[in-house]
């Protein structure tokens, strides 16, 4: 079976560091201490997601990061409704910036359409500001 990814807007975050900081919050973690994102809908292609899929995060109009999907858990809200908890690897991988228009919820992302991971930063490397990174991607210079 081949794998598939998810893509989602990272609402409330302007940069990757905001996501990393949020995921340190106990409210962003499941009972096992791993970060998770709870969503209303359960992916119909769950098997493909669990074959090596990642959740790609969109920040201010550009994909900038991804996290590997470890599993999908049932999460019951205070309202009694069952939801999908997307359990994520705590390691956040930065990706090449890829422009993405706003959308609601999450969408499937084919591996061929996913931006590549960036090389790991070396000590002393400066990160580009997210706006500049997104602008370079929009121009096709990344």
C-alpha positions as a Python dict, from the first residue, in 0.01 Angstrom:
ca = {
    (1, 'X'): (0, 0, 0),
    (2, 'X'): (131, 348, -80),
    (3, 'X'): (108, 632, 164),
    (4, 'X'): (-72, 967, 155),
    (5, 'X'): (-28, 1284, 359),
    (6, 'X'): (-258, 1542, 515),
    (7, 'X'): (-223, 1919, 482),
    (8, 'X'): (-375, 2167, 727),
    (9, 'X'): (-360, 2537, 812),
    (10, 'X'): (-173, 2599, 1136),
    (11, 'X'): (-434, 2837, 1279),
    (12, 'X'): (-306, 3084, 1536),
    (13, 'X'): (59, 3031, 1445),
    (14, 'X'): (267, 3264, 1231),
    (15, 'X'): (583, 3057, 1222),
    (16, 'X'): (708, 2706, 1292),
    (17, 'X'): (837, 2808, 1637),
    (18, 'X'): (478, 2897, 1738),
    (19, 'X'): (367, 2540, 1658),
    (20, 'X'): (660, 2392, 1850),
    (21, 'X'): (580, 2611, 2150),
    (22, 'X'): (208, 2521, 2141),
    (23, 'X'): (289, 2150, 2129),
    (24, 'X'): (481, 2183, 2458),
    (25, 'X'): (150, 2277, 2623),
    (26, 'X'): (-18, 1983, 2803),
    (27, 'X'): (-348, 2071, 2626),
    (28, 'X'): (-181, 1989, 2292),
    (29, 'X'): (-76, 1642, 2405),
    (30, 'X'): (-255, 1312, 2441),
    (31, 'X'): (-245, 1096, 2753),
    (32, 'X'): (84, 943, 2631),
    (33, 'X'): (250, 1287, 2614),
    (34, 'X'): (271, 1292, 2233),
    (35, 'X'): (141, 1593, 2041),
    (36, 'X'): (-193, 1543, 1873),
    (37, 'X'): (-433, 1741, 1664),
    (38, 'X'): (-800, 1668, 1723),
    (39, 'X'): (-1031, 1706, 1426),
    (40, 'X'): (-1400, 1644, 1365),
    (41, 'X'): (-1366, 1412, 1068),
    (42, 'X'): (-1199, 1070, 1060),
    (43, 'X'): (-984, 1022, 747),
    (44, 'X'): (-1133, 762, 513),
    (45, 'X'): (-780, 684, 392),
    (46, 'X'): (-647, 611, 743),
    (47, 'X'): (-456, 300, 630),
    (48, 'X'): (-261, 502, 373),
    (49, 'X'): (-183, 775, 630),
    (50, 'X'): (-38, 519, 869),
    (51, 'X'): (193, 376, 601),
    (52, 'X'): (435, 668, 640),
    (53, 'X'): (218, 977, 600),
    (54, 'X'): (283, 1318, 754),
    (55, 'X'): (74, 1620, 847),
    (56, 'X'): (201, 1920, 648),
    (57, 'X'): (143, 2255, 820),
    (58, 'X'): (56, 2578, 634),
    (59, 'X'): (168, 2905, 798),
    (60, 'X'): (48, 3239, 654),
    (61, 'X'): (-2, 3104, 302),
    (62, 'X'): (294, 2866, 276),
    (63, 'X'): (371, 2508, 377),
    (64, 'X'): (675, 2532, 604),
    (65, 'X'): (680, 2215, 816),
    (66, 'X'): (557, 1860, 859),
    (67, 'X'): (522, 1601, 1133),
    (68, 'X'): (500, 1226, 1083),
    (69, 'X'): (161, 1075, 1170),
    (70, 'X'): (207, 795, 1423),
    (71, 'X'): (-152, 683, 1472),
    (72, 'X'): (-515, 793, 1484),
    (73, 'X'): (-695, 778, 1820),
    (74, 'X'): (-1063, 812, 1903),
    (75, 'X'): (-1110, 1118, 2125),
    (76, 'X'): (-1439, 1183, 2298),
    (77, 'X'): (-1510, 1551, 2357),
    (78, 'X'): (-1684, 1697, 2660),
    (79, 'X'): (-1995, 1705, 2438),
    (80, 'X'): (-1982, 1325, 2400),
    (81, 'X'): (-1897, 1341, 2028),
    (82, 'X'): (-1622, 1111, 1901),
    (83, 'X'): (-1346, 1284, 1708),
    (84, 'X'): (-1017, 1185, 1545),
    (85, 'X'): (-695, 1254, 1735),
    (86, 'X'): (-408, 1267, 1487),
    (87, 'X'): (-109, 1161, 1700),
    (88, 'X'): (213, 1318, 1574),
    (89, 'X'): (582, 1254, 1609),
    (90, 'X'): (714, 1536, 1831),
    (91, 'X'): (992, 1610, 1580),
    (92, 'X'): (896, 1892, 1345),
    (93, 'X'): (1065, 1879, 1004),
    (94, 'X'): (1101, 2208, 820),
    (95, 'X'): (1014, 2191, 452),
    (96, 'X'): (1087, 2406, 151),
    (97, 'X'): (827, 2682, 143),
    (98, 'X'): (538, 2599, -89),
    (99, 'X'): (257, 2851, -145),
    (100, 'X'): (-90, 2732, -46),
    (101, 'X'): (-421, 2917, -60),
    (102, 'X'): (-647, 2912, 246),
    (103, 'X'): (-890, 2621, 291),
    (104, 'X'): (-1096, 2477, 574),
    (105, 'X'): (-1024, 2156, 762),
    (106, 'X'): (-760, 1925, 623),
    (107, 'X'): (-699, 1786, 278),
    (108, 'X'): (-513, 1487, 142),
    (109, 'X'): (-173, 1560, -13),
    (110, 'X'): (-11, 1324, -262),
    (111, 'X'): (356, 1250, -190),
    (112, 'X'): (445, 1386, -535),
    (113, 'X'): (291, 1723, -440),
    (114, 'X'): (458, 1748, -98),
    (115, 'X'): (746, 1995, -60),
    (116, 'X'): (1083, 1841, 24),
    (117, 'X'): (1234, 1862, 370),
    (118, 'X'): (1501, 2125, 422),
    (119, 'X'): (1845, 2013, 537),
    (120, 'X'): (1885, 2031, 912),
    (121, 'X'): (2009, 2371, 1025),
    (122, 'X'): (2363, 2395, 1143),
    (123, 'X'): (2457, 2587, 1453),
    (124, 'X'): (2492, 2952, 1356),
    (125, 'X'): (2268, 2928, 1047),
    (126, 'X'): (2006, 3200, 1026),
    (127, 'X'): (1649, 3111, 931),
    (128, 'X'): (1475, 3323, 670),
    (129, 'X'): (1174, 3517, 797),
    (130, 'X'): (856, 3324, 703),
    (131, 'X'): (733, 3609, 478),
    (132, 'X'): (1058, 3610, 277),
    (133, 'X'): (1063, 3230, 258),
    (134, 'X'): (703, 3228, 127),
    (135, 'X'): (775, 3510, -122),
    (136, 'X'): (1075, 3320, -263),
    (137, 'X'): (861, 3007, -301),
    (138, 'X'): (588, 3208, -476),
    (139, 'X'): (849, 3328, -726),
    (140, 'X'): (978, 2974, -774),
    (141, 'X'): (1320, 3060, -632),
    (142, 'X'): (1325, 2786, -371),
}
